[in-house]
Amino acid sequence: MIESVLRFGYAMLQPGTQLILLLVLTGVMVVMGKLKWARRAVLLFVALLLLYGLPWLPEFLADGLENRYSVIDEDGIAAVKAAFQDSGADSLYIIVLGAGHSTDPRLSPTSRLSASVLERLVEGVRLYRVFDAREIPVRLVSSASGFEGQMTQAEAVAQAAVALGVPDERISRLHTPRNTCEEAQAFRQAFGAGQPVLISSSALHQRRAVMLFAQTGSNPIAAPASFLNRKSPEAPSRWWRRFRPSSRNIDLLERALKEHVGYITGRQSC
C-alpha cells in the first residue's frame, strides 16, 4: 500500500504531469472567475514548459548517466577478457535486461520486443559473438517476467536471440523478475556470487543496474546500448530547434529523473 502511494505521488511529480495539472488548474480558475490566479498559473506553465521542454536541462541530466560508461570496443573487450581470466569463473555471462515485449502471434521474434529491448539484445548478441570467437565460454541470459499465463519476456528475448543466431543451449532464462532489483537477485540465485556479468541495458539505466548487481553480490560490467541522447551534427539552418520546446525533451527529462531517483532509492530497497 505504501509503495503504491509513493508510486502515485512520484507520477504526479513528473514534468509532463505537472504541465497537464497546471492546465487543468488554470481552466478551473477561469471558470471560478479567479483571473488573477489564472494568469499566474499561465506564467508558471510557460516557465515550466521552457525549463522542461527545451533541451538543456534534459540533456544535462541524461548525459550525466549515458556518458558514465563507454561502449565495449576493442580495448574494452581486452579488459573484459583479462578480468574474466583473473576471476577464475567457468563462464562469462551476458544478461539482457527487460524493458517490454508483446505476445502478438503475428509478429516475428525480434518484432515482439520493444525498441529498447531489441537494441539491448543486439548489443548482447554482438558481445556474445565477440567473446565466443575468442574461445571464452560465454552464456546469454534473458530476463523478466510477463503477464500471468502469457509468454515471459525472458522467453521472448531468448526466441529472438535464437533467431539472431545464438544457440538455444547457450541461453539461460530468468522468468520471474519484475524489475532490475529482482533481476539482480535472480541472477545471483541462479549462478552464484561473484560471477562476471556483462549488463546489456540502456545507457541511461546502466548506473542503477551496475549498482544493483554489485549490491547483490555479482561482478557487473557495463555494456551500454539504446542511447537516447544521440549526438549528431545538425544543418546550420536548424539551429532554431534548440530553442523549441518538444515532447521528446520532456520524455528524456522524465526518464533521466526516474533513473536518478531509482539510483537513490535502490541503494536502500534492494
LINJO-V595108 format. One line per field, one symbol per residue. phi: phi as a letter, one per 30 degrees, with the letter a starting at -180 (. if undefined). psi: psi as a letter, one per 20 degrees, with the letter a starting at -180 (. if undefined). Layout:
phi: ???
psi: ???
//
This chain:
phi: .dddddddddddcdeddeddddddddddddddicddddddddddeddddddddddddeddddddcdcdbcddcddddddddddddddiddbccbccddajaccdddddedddddeddddddedddededddddcicdbbcccbjdbdeiceddedddddddddcjddddcccbcdcdcadeddddddeddbjdiddbdccbdedcdeddddddddcjccdbdbdbhdccddadcdedcedddccdbdddddddddddedddddddddccc
psi: gghggggggghhiqgggggghhgghggghghijmhghghhhgghggghggghhqiggghghghhghjhqqqoagghghgggghghhhjqhqpqopoqqkprqjoihqrghiiqrhghghggggghghghghhhjkpoqpppqqqaaqpirprhggggghhgghjjpphijpqpoihqirhghggghgghhirqjppppoorqhhigggggghhhhjjrnqppmqalpgmppqpqqhijhihijoqqhghggggggggghgghgghhhhi.
//
